[in-house]
Amino acid sequence: QRKNPFSNDDRLASKPAHTHRGDPTYGRPPEGSQTEQRGKDAHSHVGKEVEELCLIIRSTGEVGEDGHVSVTFGQLFETYVTISNKVVGILLRARKHGLVRFEGEMLWQGKDDDVIITLL
């Protein structure tokens, strides 16, 4: 409709056609849109889940010689799964933000129960 010379819809003509990789708005929802607000809400919710996970690690783990609190994945899984079924995803997000450390790319229930998760 943007290219249609017979279209009377001025709203379509006023929108930019495309954004390109160098554009700061590339890959982002329009400012003030409901999509932008949903993204902000989701980011906030995940942040709260990461905080809660860190509190669970602190309360169930043991302080090591280095002063950091550590817990095994099996113990954390059993404790945290009653709160949320997204334990591994939240752990990965916490590691991405530098809040926890553990070996391996992914953790699997049963197989990785002895992996140590350290709160940084």
C-alpha positions as CSV (number, residue, x, y, z in Angstrom):
1,Q,0.0,0.0,0.0
2,R,3.0,2.4,0.6
3,K,3.8,2.3,-3.2
4,N,0.2,2.4,-4.3
5,P,-0.5,5.9,-5.7
6,F,-4.3,5.3,-5.4
7,S,-4.2,4.5,-1.7
8,N,-5.8,7.1,0.6
9,D,-4.3,5.7,3.8
10,D,-1.8,8.4,4.9
11,R,-0.7,6.3,7.9
12,L,1.0,3.8,5.7
13,A,2.8,6.4,3.7
14,S,4.3,8.1,6.8
15,K,6.0,4.9,8.1
16,P,9.6,4.2,7.1
17,A,9.8,1.4,4.6
18,H,12.8,-0.6,6.1
19,T,15.6,-0.2,8.6
20,H,19.1,-1.4,7.9
21,R,21.7,-3.0,10.1
22,G,23.5,0.2,10.8
23,D,20.3,1.9,11.9
24,P,20.0,2.2,15.8
25,T,16.4,1.1,15.6
26,Y,17.1,-2.0,13.5
27,G,15.6,-5.1,15.1
28,R,13.8,-3.1,17.8
29,P,10.0,-2.5,18.2
30,P,8.7,1.0,17.6
31,E,9.0,3.2,20.7
32,G,5.9,3.4,22.8
33,S,4.4,0.3,21.2
34,Q,2.8,-2.6,23.1
35,T,5.6,-4.9,21.7
36,E,8.2,-2.7,23.4
37,Q,6.3,-2.7,26.7
38,R,5.9,-6.5,26.6
39,G,9.7,-6.8,26.0
40,K,10.4,-4.5,29.0
41,D,8.0,-6.5,31.2
42,A,9.6,-9.8,30.2
43,H,13.1,-8.5,30.9
44,S,12.0,-7.3,34.3
45,H,10.4,-10.7,35.1
46,V,13.5,-12.6,34.1
47,G,15.6,-10.3,36.2
48,K,13.5,-11.0,39.2
49,E,13.8,-14.8,38.6
50,V,17.6,-14.5,38.4
51,E,17.6,-12.6,41.7
52,E,15.4,-15.2,43.3
53,L,17.7,-18.0,42.0
54,C,20.7,-16.3,43.5
55,L,18.9,-16.0,46.9
56,I,18.1,-19.8,46.7
57,I,21.7,-20.6,46.0
58,R,22.8,-18.4,48.9
59,S,20.3,-20.0,51.3
60,T,20.9,-23.7,50.2
61,G,24.6,-23.6,49.4
62,E,27.7,-23.7,51.5
63,V,30.5,-21.1,51.8
64,G,33.7,-22.5,50.4
65,E,37.3,-21.6,51.2
66,D,37.3,-18.9,48.6
67,G,34.3,-17.2,50.3
68,H,31.9,-18.0,47.5
69,V,28.7,-19.9,48.1
70,S,28.4,-23.1,46.1
71,V,25.7,-25.7,45.6
72,T,25.4,-28.8,43.4
73,F,23.1,-28.7,40.4
74,G,21.1,-31.6,41.7
75,Q,20.5,-29.9,45.0
76,L,19.6,-26.6,43.4
77,F,17.3,-28.4,40.9
78,E,15.4,-30.2,43.6
79,T,15.0,-27.0,45.6
80,Y,14.2,-24.5,42.8
81,V,12.0,-26.7,40.6
82,T,9.1,-26.2,43.1
83,I,9.4,-22.5,42.4
84,S,9.9,-22.5,38.6
85,N,10.4,-25.1,35.9
86,K,12.9,-22.9,34.1
87,V,15.9,-23.7,36.3
88,V,18.5,-24.2,33.6
89,G,17.4,-21.2,31.5
90,I,17.6,-18.9,34.5
91,L,21.0,-20.4,35.4
92,L,22.2,-19.7,31.9
93,R,21.0,-16.1,32.1
94,A,22.6,-15.6,35.5
95,R,25.9,-16.9,34.0
96,K,25.6,-14.6,31.1
97,H,25.4,-11.7,33.6
98,G,28.4,-12.9,35.6
99,L,26.4,-13.9,38.7
100,V,27.2,-17.6,38.7
101,R,29.9,-19.9,37.4
102,F,29.6,-23.6,36.4
103,E,31.3,-26.0,34.0
104,G,29.8,-27.0,30.8
105,E,27.6,-25.4,28.2
106,M,24.3,-26.9,29.4
107,L,23.1,-28.7,32.5
108,W,21.0,-31.9,32.4
109,Q,19.0,-33.3,35.3
110,G,20.5,-36.6,36.5
111,K,23.6,-36.4,34.3
112,D,24.9,-33.2,35.8
113,D,23.7,-33.4,39.3
114,D,27.2,-33.2,40.7
115,V,28.2,-30.1,38.8
116,I,29.1,-27.3,41.2
117,I,27.4,-24.0,40.8
118,T,29.2,-21.1,42.4
119,L,27.6,-17.7,43.3
120,L,30.0,-14.9,42.3
